[in-house]
Every structure is written in structure tokens, then in C-alpha cells.
């Protein structure tokens, strides 16, 4: 099974590349982990409550969850689709996260929708370049065949 990390801002348009990614790995089982990276707070209270944080999930819309469910139903090789958050900004912490979650590769940031969600958001580019994992690029031929209306199509199927 291929476990792929996808840095994202949880915009529904960030799912447009998944169709091509599934076609690229049509003979493999795939688990997708959509993630956004945040700096760790300096507040001791925030650090003590880190394991109980739920406010970040407010950034993930119901439409995003519905579109993920639609993708999972449409592509049988998608075994699991997860939403997660990483707290930290060092390479060591990032590598620990990747190892703990058995991540095999990271989707190329050129194929991701990635805007800061708040002032604590971290740009993952440097961490991804130095983490040592494969950076997965969507095949150029598949990108050209991608229609512009895929996000709306996924939402309509989810309803």
C-alpha cells in the first residue's frame, strides 16, 4: 500500500489532482493523508492542550469531507483518506511524523492548493525537500486531460 502525504489548505479545488493520482497508481492501494502544518505555540497552555485541539478542524469544510468521500467511493484503490495537522517546524519533528504515520511519499507542492490558514501556518516546502521521501509528481499527460470543473463534479456526486 502506498501512503501519500498531501499538504493542503483544505480547499475543495485541492482535490482536482486526486483523479490523476489514482490513475497513476491504478494498480496500487493508496492511502491519502491531507495535512496542514502549523508552528508550535509559545503559550504553555496551548502546549498542554495540544492533544485536545479541535479548532483546526474548523478549517476543513463539510464540502471537503464530502468530496473526499466521493473520491473514495469512485476509486476503489483509495483505501483511506485522512485529514491531519502537524505541529512543528523542524526537520526532525517532521521526519518523526512521517515515520510514525508510515508515509511513503509526498505529493509535489505544484499539484497542491496551499495557502496559509492563519498566522501560525508553516510553508512545508523546505521540510519536504529535505525529508528524504519521494516527491510524487503527477504525470504531465494526465494533467492536460484534467477538466477545470472537477471540484464542482465531486461536490455534485457527494450530494
Buried (B, 14 or more C-beta within 10 A) or exposed (E): EBBBBBBBBBBBBBBBBBBBBBBBBEEEEBBBBBBBBBEBBEEEEEEEEEEEEEEBEEBBEEBBBBBBBBBBEEBEBBBEBBBEBBBBBEBEBBBEBBEEBEBBBBBBBEBBBBEEBEEBBBEBEEBBEEBEBEEBEBEEEBBEEEEEEBBEBBBEBBE
